[in-house]
Amino acid sequence: MTERFLNLHRRLSFLPCYPTNNNKQDHGDPLLPNIPPHEMTRTKLVRQNSGTYKSAFGIIDNDPTIPSSLREKYHIFFGDLLESLIVDISILDYNYTRLNKYRRMLAYEQIRIFNLRSHEIQRIDEKEYPIALEFFLQFDAIGFC
């Protein structure tokens, strides 16, 4: 893969990745979502299957008749994406964490460069997070040449 995408190691920190529990690196293997399945290795194809990665959390909905703000957040962040994308919840969760890191970095840079106060920075509404994540998941190595 490194032959196909020059300087991939420098781009990895900005790409969506498969989950990793390696604390020494800031990223796992890149998702590379725009590569057709017939060009992927068997290992990459297996990684896309549901259940390949252990989820960092689990949802047990004991009584759906009782209102729950956590259940509501789960449905906002994961509900539609799990239905529309062919991606496991562990991959979504891991990349939400990465996206939030980049969002905070962008806010910090806006404060630093434009001398803004934190309340002056435009933020996206949490209901827009799934759209932002879907966009982020489509980033690939070619886009960062």
Long-range contacts (C-beta under 8 A, 24 or more apart in sequence): 1-32, 5-141, 5-142, 8-141, 11-141, 11-144, 14-102, 14-139, 14-144, 15-139, 15-140, 15-141, 15-144, 16-95, 16-98, 16-136, 16-137, 16-139, 17-94, 17-95, 17-98, 18-47, 18-53, 18-91, 18-94, 19-53, 19-56, 19-90, 19-91, 19-93, 19-94, 20-94, 27-98, 28-94, 30-140, 30-141, 31-91, 31-95, 31-137, 31-140, 32-140, 32-141, 33-137, 33-138, 33-139, 33-140, 34-138, 34-140, 34-142, 35-140, 48-86, 48-87, 48-88, 49-88, 50-88, 51-88, 52-88, 52-90, 53-88, 53-90, 53-91, 53-94, 54-90, 55-88, 55-89, 55-90, 55-93, 56-90, 56-93, 56-94, 57-93, 73-126, 76-126, 76-127, 76-129, 76-130, 77-126, 77-129, 77-130, 78-130, 80-130, 81-130, 81-133, 81-134, 84-134, 85-134, 85-137, 87-137, 92-133, 95-133, 95-136, 95-137, 96-129, 96-133, 98-136, 99-129, 99-132, 99-133, 99-136, 102-136, 103-132
